[in-house]
Amino acid sequence: MSTFDAIRNNKRLVQFFLLIIIVSFAVWGLDAYFQGGGDTTLATVGKTRITVAEFQDALREQQAAWRRQAPNADISALDTPELRLALLEDMAIRRAVLLEANRLRLNVQGVLRDTILNAPEFQENGAFSQERYQSLLAANNMSAPEFESSLQENLLQQTLLGAVQEGTLVPLTVARQIAALQSETRQVEESLIAWQGLAKQADVTEAEAQGFYDANTPRFTLPEQVRVEYLTFGQKDLEAQEKPDEQTARAWYDTHREQFAIRPERRRASHILTSSKNVAEVLLAEARQNPERFAELAKTRSEDGGSAQQGGDLGFFDRASMVAPFASAAFALRKGEISGVVESEFGFHIIYLTDIQPGQYSTFAEARVAVEAELKREGAARRYAENAEKFANLVYEQFSSLEPVAEAFGLATRQSGWLTREIDPREKEDALRSKPLREAMFSDEAIKSGHNTKAVEVAPGLMASARLLEHRPATPMPFADVKQDILKFLRQEKAQALAVTQGKESLAALEGAEAANSASIKRLKWSKPQSISRENPGKLHPLAVNAVFRVFGGAKPPLYTGVEVPGVGYAIYRISRVTAGEVGEEALTMTRQQLVRINAQTQLSAYLASLRQRYAVEINRGKLLEENSKD
């Protein structure tokens, strides 16, 4: 297969390598290579710094990744100061890793060379192709030195951190003991002292309720609320206003017929590829003078080694399989015609069209609904782009009302219910689930002046503004309104405390010498025995599982333990049998691998902490907060 064939059959051939470069520049940034500018430092690592520009690049890449994962989600809910700080911390520690690798003079030249030479993306007929390598990088606007420098940095990081983790060992005997504990089973019975059974003994006075209310007033305060009028301006709204006529629709269908292919038109062509335009002009003259010699010229003069052996024949292909300049030229030819010199990122082509397989397409009538929908979308997108700024400006200029804005754009205002600062995750309206717009609704300016909020993009292709209708400040609820709830809460707390007290008394009696005669034991009611393990705890509460397996299994049964289960009461467990776990080779291997991973992560965390100290990593939180406030 030729270089040209390989690339047209796999347009995403270099995705992995491009990702390395993108991540490298997002994490390290150009400032790692070029220092200068004003005081835009967000973090210092050794003698290097991470600037605002670098951070913004990494942030945009992170947000783009979020959008790819959840196209319809409001990513503003994920863009928090805490996550921004975490991103900056991550950039700083990665920079420290690279500095340490350079200090240790780690040499990855051999690995770098092998990585490139053995990458399938850069091979042709099972061997590395320098031509293919250069072509792929050039097609993505990268030079070989840039690519190799970025790849080298990533290999340095991997080598250093890999060496730290590879030193982790877990003895086989330890892994076997852990695996045996994981599969150990215990037969248990449960006696639950529930708080509900003691509620009548839990007396609570009104004075106690009043005291609790006075001490916890914030718990009984209704949050600040607003009710707003809001207006949205979006591409979807504009689509309904688009009315494409039949002539426009037919013209669009004719120029985009390939989109409605049931079976696309395919063409067969031969080509001659050269890196010199002058050589291409000479070969074109020869080919046109003697078209029957085209195959001979391709074999002897084409620089596309794969197709040259077949006389330049590329076989059948559809328009989408070829790079745009080549496809446009090939699909403009009649059978038997030779193109002029066609330039693409691979060089200069001379194309000889040898055959055509007609395509099958939906008729205009069959495609009309889709055509009109696309025209509406295109028209709406164009009008949205043209008018979004006008919408924002008019919202600002007509600050006392949204009605003039609605009238100017043919829109209708809507009204919300009562809203708090916290966004209900069940909210479906884009404008009302937007964090930036919600913050604007509760701003001092919006509440005190009653002016329109600034226009905010609440979703891709959708802007919104709001104006206050009503405002309720945070208000403490009267004691009378919450008294019964407080009494119920305090009664449950007291009953829970009584259950714990009784449970501990019963447990102490069970473990004592006079257990059989204890009244606190006689009132216990035991469940049916059940076998549990750490891997299969049944329906036991996690706190109960921990308590049951904390008991030393080497003692003579029955064994007892107890635990408070919040909101439930106190549970006592009688362990009547302990069965050692059986450890198979597969379970042993898995356990050992898990322990190695845990130990490796612990060791890595400690190492990264030491690098942070060695390179005096400092995060300028004040500057980061300042930048956050600008967004």
TIGUFI-842107 format. One line per field, with one value per residue (C-alpha): residue number from 1; z, y, x. Coordinates in nm, 2 decimals, always signed. Layout:
N
pos <- NUM; ...
Z <- Z; ...
Y <- Y; ...
X <- X; ...
END
This chain:
631
pos <- 1; 2; 3; 4; 5; 6; 7; 8; 9; 10; 11; 12; 13; 14; 15; 16; 17; 18; 19; 20; 21; 22; 23; 24; 25; 26; 27; 28; 29; 30; 31; 32; 33; 34; 35; 36; 37; 38; 39; 40; 41; 42; 43; 44; 45; 46; 47; 48; 49; 50; 51; 52; 53; 54; 55; 56; 57; 58; 59; 60; 61; 62; 63; 64; 65; 66; 67; 68; 69; 70; 71; 72; 73; 74; 75; 76; 77; 78; 79; 80; 81; 82; 83; 84; 85; 86; 87; 88; 89; 90; 91; 92; 93; 94; 95; 96; 97; 98; 99; 100; 101; 102; 103; 104; 105; 106; 107; 108; 109; 110; 111; 112; 113; 114; 115; 116; 117; 118; 119; 120; 121; 122; 123; 124; 125; 126; 127; 128; 129; 130; 131; 132; 133; 134; 135; 136; 137; 138; 139; 140; 141; 142; 143; 144; 145; 146; 147; 148; 149; 150; 151; 152; 153; 154; 155; 156; 157; 158; 159; 160; 161; 162; 163; 164; 165; 166; 167; 168; 169; 170; 171; 172; 173; 174; 175; 176; 177; 178; 179; 180; 181; 182; 183; 184; 185; 186; 187; 188; 189; 190; 191; 192; 193; 194; 195; 196; 197; 198; 199; 200; 201; 202; 203; 204; 205; 206; 207; 208; 209; 210; 211; 212; 213; 214; 215; 216; 217; 218; 219; 220; 221; 222; 223; 224; 225; 226; 227; 228; 229; 230; 231; 232; 233; 234; 235; 236; 237; 238; 239; 240; 241; 242; 243; 244; 245; 246; 247; 248; 249; 250; 251; 252; 253; 254; 255; 256; 257; 258; 259; 260; 261; 262; 263; 264; 265; 266; 267; 268; 269; 270; 271; 272; 273; 274; 275; 276; 277; 278; 279; 280; 281; 282; 283; 284; 285; 286; 287; 288; 289; 290; 291; 292; 293; 294; 295; 296; 297; 298; 299; 300; 301; 302; 303; 304; 305; 306; 307; 308; 309; 310; 311; 312; 313; 314; 315; 316; 317; 318; 319; 320; 321; 322; 323; 324; 325; 326; 327; 328; 329; 330; 331; 332; 333; 334; 335; 336; 337; 338; 339; 340; 341; 342; 343; 344; 345; 346; 347; 348; 349; 350; 351; 352; 353; 354; 355; 356; 357; 358; 359; 360; 361; 362; 363; 364; 365; 366; 367; 368; 369; 370; 371; 372; 373; 374; 375; 376; 377; 378; 379; 380; 381; 382; 383; 384; 385; 386; 387; 388; 389; 390; 391; 392; 393; 394; 395; 396; 397; 398; 399; 400; 401; 402; 403; 404; 405; 406; 407; 408; 409; 410; 411; 412; 413; 414; 415; 416; 417; 418; 419; 420; 421; 422; 423; 424; 425; 426; 427; 428; 429; 430; 431; 432; 433; 434; 435; 436; 437; 438; 439; 440; 441; 442; 443; 444; 445; 446; 447; 448; 449; 450; 451; 452; 453; 454; 455; 456; 457; 458; 459; 460; 461; 462; 463; 464; 465; 466; 467; 468; 469; 470; 471; 472; 473; 474; 475; 476; 477; 478; 479; 480; 481; 482; 483; 484; 485; 486; 487; 488; 489; 490; 491; 492; 493; 494; 495; 496; 497; 498; 499; 500; 501; 502; 503; 504; 505; 506; 507; 508; 509; 510; 511; 512; 513; 514; 515; 516; 517; 518; 519; 520; 521; 522; 523; 524; 525; 526; 527; 528; 529; 530; 531; 532; 533; 534; 535; 536; 537; 538; 539; 540; 541; 542; 543; 544; 545; 546; 547; 548; 549; 550; 551; 552; 553; 554; 555; 556; 557; 558; 559; 560; 561; 562; 563; 564; 565; 566; 567; 568; 569; 570; 571; 572; 573; 574; 575; 576; 577; 578; 579; 580; 581; 582; 583; 584; 585; 586; 587; 588; 589; 590; 591; 592; 593; 594; 595; 596; 597; 598; 599; 600; 601; 602; 603; 604; 605; 606; 607; 608; 609; 610; 611; 612; 613; 614; 615; 616; 617; 618; 619; 620; 621; 622; 623; 624; 625; 626; 627; 628; 629; 630; 631
Z <- +0.00; -0.09; +0.15; -0.03; -0.01; +0.36; +0.46; +0.25; +0.42; +0.77; +0.82; +1.20; +1.17; +1.40; +1.67; +1.95; +1.86; +1.82; +2.16; +2.31; +2.16; +2.26; +2.62; +2.63; +2.52; +2.74; +3.05; +2.99; +2.77; +2.55; +2.85; +2.94; +2.64; +2.60; +2.91; +2.90; +2.94; +3.24; +3.58; +3.48; +3.70; +3.86; +3.99; +4.02; +4.00; +4.06; +3.83; +3.59; +3.60; +3.48; +3.33; +3.29; +2.92; +2.98; +3.24; +3.01; +2.73; +2.96; +3.10; +2.74; +2.66; +2.98; +2.90; +2.54; +2.68; +2.91; +2.62; +2.41; +2.70; +2.77; +2.48; +2.64; +2.99; +3.15; +3.19; +3.40; +3.69; +3.66; +3.62; +3.99; +4.17; +4.34; +4.00; +3.86; +4.15; +4.11; +3.74; +3.83; +4.10; +3.85; +3.59; +3.86; +3.98; +3.61; +3.56; +3.86; +3.72; +3.40; +3.58; +3.79; +3.49; +3.33; +3.66; +3.66; +3.30; +3.20; +2.84; +2.63; +2.29; +2.22; +2.34; +2.14; +1.82; +1.88; +1.95; +1.63; +1.41; +1.55; +1.54; +1.29; +1.20; +1.05; +0.88; +0.52; +0.42; +0.77; +0.78; +0.89; +0.61; +0.64; +0.36; +0.55; +0.87; +0.72; +0.54; +0.84; +1.05; +0.77; +0.73; +1.10; +1.08; +1.28; +1.22; +1.31; +1.58; +1.74; +1.75; +1.87; +2.15; +2.28; +2.26; +2.44; +2.73; +2.77; +2.76; +3.02; +3.25; +3.19; +3.25; +3.58; +3.73; +3.59; +3.77; +4.10; +4.08; +3.93; +4.25; +4.45; +4.57; +4.77; +4.93; +4.83; +5.19; +5.26; +4.95; +5.05; +5.40; +5.26; +5.00; +5.28; +5.49; +5.20; +5.14; +5.51; +5.60; +5.94; +6.05; +6.23; +6.40; +6.46; +6.75; +6.68; +6.95; +6.73; +6.85; +6.76; +7.04; +7.29; +7.16; +7.43; +7.70; +7.53; +7.68; +7.53; +7.68; +7.49; +7.67; +7.52; +7.18; +7.22; +7.33; +7.03; +6.80; +6.95; +6.92; +6.56; +6.40; +6.06; +6.03; +6.04; +5.80; +5.46; +5.20; +5.00; +4.70; +4.38; +4.12; +3.78; +3.43; +3.17; +2.80; +2.58; +2.24; +2.06; +1.74; +1.79; +1.82; +1.49; +1.31; +1.34; +1.17; +0.87; +0.56; +0.28; -0.06; -0.30; -0.54; -0.26; -0.14; -0.48; -0.53; -0.20; -0.27; -0.61; -0.45; -0.15; -0.33; -0.19; +0.16; +0.04; -0.12; -0.08; -0.26; -0.33; -0.67; -0.69; -0.94; -1.04; -1.12; -1.16; -1.05; -1.07; -0.75; -0.74; -0.48; -0.75; -0.94; -1.23; -1.27; -1.25; -1.54; -1.75; -1.68; -1.74; -2.09; -2.16; -2.03; -2.23; -2.55; -2.50; -2.26; -2.34; -2.17; -1.84; -1.66; -1.78; -1.66; -1.32; -1.28; -1.36; -1.23; -0.95; -0.60; -0.45; -0.43; -0.36; -0.65; -0.89; -0.90; -1.04; -1.29; -1.06; -1.02; -0.70; -0.75; -0.69; -0.42; -0.32; -0.27; +0.11; +0.09; -0.07; +0.06; -0.07; -0.36; -0.50; -0.47; -0.63; -0.93; -0.97; -0.95; -1.20; -1.48; -1.75; -1.81; -1.99; -1.91; -1.75; -1.49; -1.46; -1.18; -0.85; -0.53; -0.20; +0.13; -0.02; -0.32; -0.68; -0.86; -1.22; -1.22; -1.50; -1.46; -1.59; -1.47; -1.30; -1.10; -1.07; -0.73; -0.61; -0.44; -0.26; -0.49; -0.40; -0.29; -0.06; +0.09; +0.10; +0.47; +0.56; +0.31; +0.46; +0.81; +0.72; +0.55; +0.86; +1.08; +0.86; +0.83; +1.21; +1.29; +1.06; +1.21; +1.56; +1.50; +1.34; +1.62; +1.95; +2.01; +1.92; +2.17; +2.45; +2.37; +2.37; +2.70; +2.84; +2.68; +2.77; +3.13; +3.30; +3.10; +2.88; +2.68; +2.42; +2.36; +2.32; +2.08; +1.87; +1.82; +1.80; +2.13; +2.44; +2.80; +3.06; +3.44; +3.68; +4.00; +4.33; +4.29; +4.54; +4.48; +4.47; +4.13; +4.14; +3.95; +3.82; +3.64; +3.27; +3.15; +3.02; +3.14; +3.49; +3.53; +3.42; +3.71; +3.56; +3.50; +3.85; +4.01; +3.81; +3.93; +4.29; +4.23; +4.43; +4.11; +3.99; +4.33; +4.44; +4.10; +3.94; +3.61; +3.35; +3.42; +3.15; +2.86; +2.94; +2.71; +2.90; +2.64; +2.30; +2.07; +2.34; +2.53; +2.82; +3.04; +3.35; +3.55; +3.91; +3.98; +4.35; +4.62; +4.95; +5.18; +5.39; +5.67; +6.00; +6.03; +6.35; +6.63; +6.62; +6.26; +6.33; +6.69; +6.60; +6.37; +6.64; +6.90; +6.67; +6.59; +6.96; +7.05; +6.79; +6.91; +7.27; +7.17; +6.97; +7.27; +7.48; +7.23; +7.23; +7.61; +7.63; +7.35; +7.52; +7.85; +7.67; +7.49; +7.82; +7.98; +7.68; +7.73; +8.11; +8.33; +8.44; +8.08; +8.12; +8.41; +8.27; +8.21; +7.94; +7.75; +7.78; +7.60; +7.29; +6.99; +6.74; +6.36; +6.17; +6.11; +5.79; +5.64; +5.52; +5.39; +5.32; +4.95; +5.01; +5.32; +5.24; +5.37; +5.67; +5.71; +5.62; +5.98; +6.09; +5.85; +5.97; +6.33; +6.27; +6.09; +6.35; +6.60; +6.64; +6.45; +6.64; +6.97; +7.06; +6.94; +7.01; +6.97; +7.02; +6.89; +6.86; +6.67; +6.66; +6.33; +6.29; +6.24; +6.32; +6.67; +6.81; +6.66; +6.84; +6.65; +6.76; +6.56; +6.59; +6.33; +6.15; +5.83; +5.68; +5.32; +5.04; +4.81; +4.45; +4.23; +4.03; +4.35; +4.48; +4.16; +4.16; +4.52; +4.48; +4.17; +4.37; +4.66; +4.42; +4.26; +4.61; +4.72; +4.40; +4.42; +4.78; +4.69; +4.39; +4.60; +4.85; +4.56; +4.41; +4.75; +4.77; +4.43; +4.53; +4.82; +4.62; +4.35; +4.59; +4.41; +4.50; +4.38; +4.36; +4.48; +4.49; +4.13; +4.04; +4.22; +4.04; +3.70; +3.80; +3.87; +3.52; +3.36
Y <- +0.00; +0.35; +0.64; +0.81; +0.50; +0.45; +0.80; +0.82; +0.49; +0.61; +0.99; +0.96; +0.77; +0.99; +1.05; +0.90; +1.09; +1.42; +1.36; +1.33; +1.67; +1.84; +1.72; +1.82; +2.17; +2.20; +2.08; +2.24; +2.53; +2.74; +2.93; +2.63; +2.73; +3.10; +3.32; +3.68; +3.91; +4.07; +3.93; +3.66; +3.38; +3.14; +2.90; +2.86; +2.52; +2.55; +2.83; +2.79; +2.93; +2.85; +3.15; +3.25; +3.18; +2.82; +2.76; +2.90; +2.67; +2.37; +2.48; +2.51; +2.16; +2.02; +2.19; +2.07; +1.71; +1.76; +1.88; +1.58; +1.35; +1.53; +1.75; +1.86; +1.92; +2.26; +2.25; +2.57; +2.35; +2.16; +2.47; +2.55; +2.72; +2.39; +2.21; +2.50; +2.48; +2.10; +2.15; +2.41; +2.17; +1.89; +2.11; +2.21; +1.86; +1.74; +2.02; +1.91; +1.55; +1.68; +1.90; +1.60; +1.38; +1.64; +1.67; +1.30; +1.33; +1.04; +0.94; +0.82; +0.87; +0.49; +0.45; +0.76; +0.62; +0.27; +0.43; +0.62; +0.34; +0.08; +0.29; +0.13; +0.48; +0.55; +0.22; +0.11; -0.26; -0.35; -0.10; +0.26; +0.51; +0.84; +0.98; +0.87; +1.01; +1.35; +1.36; +1.28; +1.55; +1.80; +1.73; +1.83; +2.14; +2.00; +1.96; +1.65; +1.84; +1.97; +1.63; +1.45; +1.70; +1.66; +1.29; +1.29; +1.48; +1.24; +0.94; +1.11; +1.14; +0.78; +0.65; +0.83; +0.75; +0.40; +0.33; +0.46; +0.22; -0.08; -0.12; -0.22; -0.58; -0.78; -1.11; -1.41; -1.50; -1.16; -1.18; -1.53; -1.40; -1.11; -1.33; -1.57; -1.29; -1.16; -1.50; -1.60; -1.66; -1.60; -1.73; -1.45; -1.38; -1.03; -0.88; -0.52; -0.28; -0.02; +0.33; +0.32; +0.07; +0.32; +0.63; +0.64; +0.65; +0.95; +1.25; +1.59; +1.91; +2.23; +2.41; +2.16; +2.22; +2.60; +2.57; +2.36; +2.61; +2.90; +2.72; +2.62; +2.91; +2.87; +2.53; +2.68; +2.97; +2.98; +3.05; +3.37; +3.34; +3.53; +3.51; +3.64; +3.72; +3.59; +3.60; +3.35; +3.41; +3.10; +2.93; +2.69; +2.98; +3.12; +2.79; +2.82; +3.16; +3.02; +2.95; +2.82; +2.82; +2.53; +2.69; +2.75; +2.39; +2.24; +2.44; +2.33; +1.97; +1.98; +2.11; +1.87; +1.56; +1.35; +1.38; +1.19; +0.90; +0.56; +0.44; +0.72; +0.76; +0.59; +0.67; +0.49; +0.69; +0.66; +0.93; +1.05; +1.21; +1.44; +1.68; +1.94; +2.15; +2.20; +1.83; +1.78; +2.03; +1.84; +1.51; +1.65; +1.76; +1.41; +1.24; +1.45; +1.40; +1.02; +0.92; +0.55; +0.59; +0.72; +0.39; +0.37; +0.73; +0.65; +0.34; +0.53; +0.88; +0.88; +0.93; +0.74; +0.40; +0.19; +0.30; +0.35; -0.03; -0.06; +0.21; +0.47; +0.29; +0.38; +0.16; +0.28; +0.54; +0.78; +1.15; +1.13; +0.89; +1.15; +1.48; +1.77; +1.90; +1.56; +1.47; +1.79; +1.74; +1.37; +1.42; +1.71; +1.49; +1.29; +0.93; +0.92; +1.28; +1.39; +1.67; +1.96; +1.97; +1.93; +2.04; +1.87; +1.83; +1.52; +1.70; +1.76; +1.51; +1.44; +1.25; +1.02; +0.91; +0.56; +0.45; +0.57; +0.38; +0.60; +0.65; +0.61; +0.90; +0.99; +1.21; +1.57; +1.47; +1.20; +1.43; +1.75; +1.74; +1.69; +1.96; +2.21; +2.12; +2.18; +2.51; +2.62; +2.52; +2.71; +3.02; +3.02; +2.97; +3.26; +3.49; +3.39; +3.47; +3.80; +3.90; +3.75; +4.07; +4.29; +4.09; +4.14; +4.51; +4.57; +4.39; +4.63; +4.94; +4.87; +4.79; +4.85; +4.60; +4.29; +4.37; +4.60; +4.33; +4.06; +4.29; +4.36; +3.99; +3.86; +3.66; +3.61; +3.66; +3.39; +3.38; +3.15; +3.01; +3.08; +3.01; +2.98; +3.02; +2.64; +2.50; +2.20; +1.92; +1.82; +2.16; +2.11; +2.47; +2.57; +2.93; +2.83; +2.57; +2.80; +2.88; +3.21; +3.33; +3.22; +3.41; +3.72; +3.69; +3.71; +3.98; +4.31; +4.50; +4.28; +4.28; +4.64; +4.81; +4.56; +4.60; +4.32; +4.09; +4.08; +3.85; +3.51; +3.21; +2.94; +2.67; +2.64; +2.86; +3.00; +3.33; +3.45; +3.75; +3.78; +4.06; +4.05; +4.03; +3.95; +3.90; +3.72; +3.76; +3.47; +3.44; +3.24; +3.02; +3.09; +2.84; +2.75; +2.64; +2.40; +2.30; +1.96; +1.87; +1.96; +1.76; +1.46; +1.50; +1.53; +1.24; +1.02; +1.13; +1.04; +0.71; +0.63; +0.71; +0.48; +0.20; +0.24; +0.23; -0.08; -0.24; -0.19; -0.32; -0.64; -0.68; -0.65; -0.91; -1.15; -1.12; -1.16; -1.47; -1.43; -1.40; -1.67; -1.49; -1.14; -0.97; -0.75; -1.07; -1.24; -0.96; -1.00; -1.15; -1.32; -1.35; -1.66; -1.74; -1.62; -1.67; -1.36; -1.26; -0.94; -1.00; -1.10; -0.92; -0.98; -0.71; -0.61; -0.24; -0.15; -0.05; -0.39; -0.58; -0.39; -0.47; -0.84; -0.89; -0.69; -0.96; -1.20; -1.51; -1.74; -1.73; -2.00; -1.92; -1.78; -1.44; -1.11; -0.76; -0.46; -0.14; +0.17; +0.21; +0.58; +0.63; +0.26; +0.18; -0.06; -0.40; -0.69; -0.98; -1.34; -1.51; -1.89; -2.01; -1.89; -2.07; -2.00; -1.89; -2.10; -1.93; -2.05; -1.95; -1.70; -1.53; -1.52; -1.36; -1.10; -1.01; -0.97; -0.75; -0.53; -0.50; -0.41; -0.14; +0.00; +0.00; +0.15; +0.43; +0.50; +0.50; +0.73; +0.98; +1.00; +1.05; +1.33; +1.50; +1.49; +1.65; +1.92; +2.00; +1.97; +2.22; +2.45; +2.43; +2.75; +2.81; +3.18; +3.13; +3.50; +3.54; +3.23; +3.37; +3.70; +3.52; +3.32; +3.64; +3.77; +3.48
X <- +0.00; +0.13; +0.17; -0.11; -0.34; -0.27; -0.36; -0.68; -0.79; -0.72; -0.74; -0.69; -0.37; -0.17; -0.43; -0.22; +0.09; -0.10; -0.26; +0.09; +0.18; -0.14; -0.12; +0.25; +0.19; -0.12; +0.07; +0.41; +0.31; +0.52; +0.65; +0.86; +1.07; +1.02; +1.03; +0.91; +0.61; +0.46; +0.38; +0.14; +0.28; +0.03; +0.28; +0.66; +0.84; +1.21; +1.33; +1.04; +0.69; +0.34; +0.17; -0.19; -0.17; -0.05; -0.32; -0.59; -0.47; -0.49; -0.83; -0.97; -0.85; -1.01; -1.34; -1.33; -1.28; -1.59; -1.80; -1.70; -1.80; -2.13; -2.23; -2.56; -2.43; -2.38; -2.00; -2.01; -2.13; -1.79; -1.58; -1.54; -1.25; -1.17; -1.13; -0.92; -0.69; -0.66; -0.57; -0.30; -0.16; -0.15; +0.04; +0.29; +0.37; +0.41; +0.65; +0.85; +0.87; +1.02; +1.27; +1.38; +1.42; +1.64; +1.84; +1.90; +2.01; +1.78; +1.85; +1.56; +1.71; +1.71; +1.35; +1.25; +1.40; +1.24; +0.91; +0.90; +1.05; +0.81; +0.50; +0.25; +0.14; +0.48; +0.54; +0.48; +0.50; +0.61; +0.90; +0.95; +0.89; +1.07; +0.84; +0.53; +0.66; +0.74; +0.40; +0.20; +0.37; +0.34; -0.03; -0.07; +0.14; +0.43; +0.80; +0.99; +1.20; +0.88; +0.72; +1.03; +1.09; +0.74; +0.75; +1.09; +0.94; +0.66; +0.90; +1.12; +0.82; +0.70; +1.05; +1.10; +0.76; +0.77; +1.10; +0.95; +0.65; +0.83; +1.03; +0.72; +0.72; +0.46; +0.58; +0.37; +0.30; +0.15; -0.06; -0.18; -0.28; -0.47; -0.65; -0.74; -0.89; -1.09; -1.25; -1.29; -1.66; -1.83; -2.17; -2.35; -2.68; -2.81; -3.00; -3.11; -3.21; -3.40; -3.46; -3.83; -3.89; -3.76; -3.92; -4.19; -3.91; -3.75; -3.92; -3.84; -3.97; -4.06; -3.78; -3.53; -3.68; -3.66; -3.30; -3.21; -3.38; -3.19; -2.86; -2.92; -3.10; -2.92; -3.07; -3.42; -3.37; -3.53; -3.27; -3.27; -3.50; -3.58; -3.85; -3.74; -3.86; -3.61; -3.56; -3.36; -3.22; -3.11; -3.04; -3.33; -3.57; -3.45; -3.48; -3.86; -3.85; -3.65; -3.87; -3.65; -3.83; -3.82; -3.58; -3.32; -3.38; -3.33; -3.01; -2.88; -2.97; -2.79; -2.46; -2.48; -2.62; -2.33; -2.48; -2.79; -2.60; -2.75; -2.44; -2.18; -2.03; -1.69; -1.41; -1.10; -0.79; -0.42; -0.18; +0.18; +0.31; +0.62; +0.75; +0.85; +0.60; +0.84; +0.88; +0.51; +0.46; +0.71; +0.54; +0.19; +0.30; +0.44; +0.12; -0.11; +0.10; +0.10; -0.19; -0.12; +0.22; +0.07; +0.12; +0.49; +0.55; +0.40; +0.62; +0.94; +0.87; +0.61; +0.73; +0.44; +0.62; +0.32; +0.09; +0.39; +0.43; +0.07; +0.13; -0.01; -0.35; -0.53; -0.83; -1.19; -1.25; -1.53; -1.50; -1.47; -1.17; -0.94; -0.79; -1.00; -0.78; -0.73; -1.10; -1.22; -1.00; -1.07; -1.45; -1.44; -1.28; -1.46; -1.35; -1.02; -0.92; -0.60; -0.61; -0.37; -0.12; -0.30; -0.13; -0.21; -0.02; +0.15; +0.30; +0.20; -0.04; -0.13; -0.45; -0.58; -0.94; -0.99; -1.34; -1.66; -1.91; -2.23; -2.37; -2.73; -2.89; -3.22; -3.44; -3.51; -3.86; -3.72; -3.45; -3.66; -3.74; -3.37; -3.26; -3.50; -3.40; -3.03; -3.11; -3.30; -3.01; -2.76; -2.98; -3.04; -2.67; -2.58; -2.85; -2.75; -2.39; -2.49; -2.73; -2.59; -2.39; -2.68; -2.90; -2.64; -2.60; -2.98; -3.02; -2.76; -2.91; -3.27; -3.16; -3.50; -3.70; -3.67; -3.98; -3.81; -3.55; -3.82; -4.01; -3.70; -3.62; -3.97; -3.93; -4.15; -4.04; -4.11; -4.13; -3.97; -4.09; -3.91; -3.54; -3.25; -2.88; -2.85; -2.95; -3.20; -3.03; -3.37; -3.40; -3.44; -3.45; -3.11; -3.14; -3.24; -2.97; -2.69; -2.46; -2.34; -2.69; -2.80; -2.51; -2.61; -2.97; -2.85; -2.60; -2.63; -2.69; -2.98; -3.15; -3.10; -3.15; -3.39; -3.19; -3.15; -2.87; -2.59; -2.66; -2.50; -2.44; -2.62; -2.56; -2.40; -2.60; -2.82; -2.80; -3.02; -3.09; -3.31; -3.47; -3.59; -3.97; -3.96; -3.70; -3.72; -3.42; -3.31; -3.57; -3.56; -3.87; -4.08; -4.02; -4.39; -4.36; -4.07; -4.14; -4.29; -4.01; -3.76; -3.94; -3.94; -3.57; -3.47; -3.69; -3.52; -3.18; -3.26; -3.41; -3.10; -2.88; -3.10; -3.06; -2.68; -2.68; -2.89; -2.70; -2.36; -2.50; -2.63; -2.30; -2.10; -2.33; -2.28; -1.91; -1.93; -1.93; -2.30; -2.43; -2.70; -2.88; -2.87; -3.21; -3.04; -2.96; -3.30; -3.47; -3.25; -3.41; -3.17; -3.21; -3.15; -2.78; -2.63; -2.28; -2.10; -1.76; -1.58; -1.65; -2.02; -2.15; -2.52; -2.75; -2.54; -2.47; -2.10; -2.04; -2.16; -1.94; -1.64; -1.73; -1.79; -1.45; -1.26; -1.32; -1.02; -1.12; -0.88; -1.08; -1.33; -1.69; -1.94; -1.78; -1.97; -1.95; -2.17; -2.20; -2.41; -2.59; -2.69; -3.06; -3.13; -3.02; -2.76; -2.68; -2.52; -2.37; -2.31; -2.04; -2.09; -1.85; -1.53; -1.43; -1.08; -1.09; -0.96; -0.71; -0.69; -0.40; -0.62; -0.74; -0.38; -0.26; -0.53; -0.48; -0.11; -0.16; -0.40; -0.15; +0.13; -0.09; -0.18; +0.18; +0.30; +0.04; +0.14; +0.51; +0.44; +0.24; +0.53; +0.78; +0.57; +0.54; +0.92; +0.96; +0.71; +0.94; +1.27; +1.15; +0.97; +0.64; +0.44; +0.08; -0.03; -0.38; -0.45; -0.36; -0.57; -0.87; -0.81; -0.82; -1.12; -1.31; -1.24; -1.42
END
